[in-house]
């Protein structure tokens, strides 16, 4: 979950609704891999956004389930193919404040990255160890808002 530092202004004629999109091995087939070999990567894992409304991405959280270290590094691309980081970022650089997810990556994107309805955010994962990695432990949450046309502006 992200917490904005200040309120965002919604353009006239629109309404924003908070929304989180969650991805793991159950809804993303490329994350269903229990043995990613040492020093290898899985590139272009598609995180499909819902197609009903445009989405403004304002936060990315990647963590291991139940505090497990998935021993991978992550790199994201926006729906237009632009990398959001130059290199892979290891998940084990941080500890969550509640200590429930000991290994996690939390990125705030302000004021937000506009993603068209039904677009795809791309994830690359890299095994940073000398052993195999179980990436079924990886959980990704994309936080932001869906932008709706205001009710008084809808046409019949």
Secondary structure, DSSP 4 states (H G I P E B T S, - for coil): ----SSPPPPPTTEEEEEEEEEE-TTT-GGG--S-BPTT-EEEEEEEEPPSSSEEEEEEEEEEEGGG----EEEEEE-TTS-BSSSS-EEGGG---TTSSSSSEEEEEEEEEEEE-TT-EEEEEEEE-SSS-B-GGGEEEEEEEEEEEE-GGG---
